[in-house]
Amino acid sequence: GLANKAGVVLVRVLPTGSLCVMGDRDRLLQVLTNLVGNAVKFSPRGGRVLLSLSRRDDRAVFSVSDEGPGISAEFRSHVFTPFSQADASDRRSAGGTGLGLSIAKAIVDAHDGRIWFENGDGSGTTFCFDLEITTAFAKGGAPS
């Protein structure tokens, strides 16, 4: 809904086969929802947000890439700090409290994962997080 309203297209790229991770489904969906919401918010109308999942060694890597302006050099060290916003002025076009990324980091940290971003000044940002792949449910089916 948010992407449609913003005129942004969501594209997903999934690996062949499946990857299973152990964790709190609701909290991990909260992380993805936050990352996708931010990507949509900072993407231009007509832009794309790419959601992807890949395997890197024993880790599942979730990535959300936007076509927005990127993160300014002076803000990069504060991205995961509570109440931090790239533009905290009253003129900013994107709303929010500045808590989403710090909450996402706390959730990923609690799952023994890692969260980071890759930035291209003026050419978008990719937020990624990884979690350990588990085989505990591979044969019997993963819990939902």
Salt bridges, closest charged atoms under 4 A:
GLU67 OE2 - ARG48 NE 3.75
ASP109 OD2 - LYS105 NZ 2.90
ASP121 OD1 - ARG76 NH2 2.42
ASP130 OD1 - ARG59 NH2 3.27
ASP130 OD2 - ARG114 NE 3.80
